Amino acid sequence: MLKLSSQQFATIFDALRSASVTIGSEQRVSTRMDVQTAVKLATLDGGKIVRCYSALTRDVSTCGVGLFQYAPAESGSQFLIGFPYNKSELILTSSVRFCKPMAEGLFGIGAQFEALANKEMVEALKLARQGAIDRIKSSILS
């Protein structure tokens, strides 16, 4: 096993930290809390659900969320995000503020919460999720 010297570790850590600093000024208006967990998303196009998938949270605040996901997202695009809420799920409409490549096949997304999803959108999301599950089941069992 190789153990880095304190100086080697400090130099590497400083280089990695400076590489992760975002360019531009900080625009957050609320404190963020680091939390990493899987969340369910659904991309929207013209108010319609296009695709359901999952992502990993990086951090969350009262106004938005940072995510890691496998595909890029266009700034200004909208999506639904589901958070655990009591014994249910809180579905929010959110918009992408920025997207930056983090590594091959991994993108960092910053998003702002826009509104609570209305009842029609929540029902459409349930149907879309069930449709995705049914497609997976049929492809496995075929």
MOURPE-V885500 format. One record per helix or strand of 2 or more residues. SS is the DSSP state (2 for helix, 1 for strand). FROM is the first residue (numbers start at 1). LEN is the number of residues. Records with the same first field share a line. If there is no record, write none. Layout:
SS->FROM-LEN, FROM-LEN
This chain:
2->6-15, 119-23
1->33-2, 38-8, 48-13, 64-6, 78-8, 88-16, 106-11
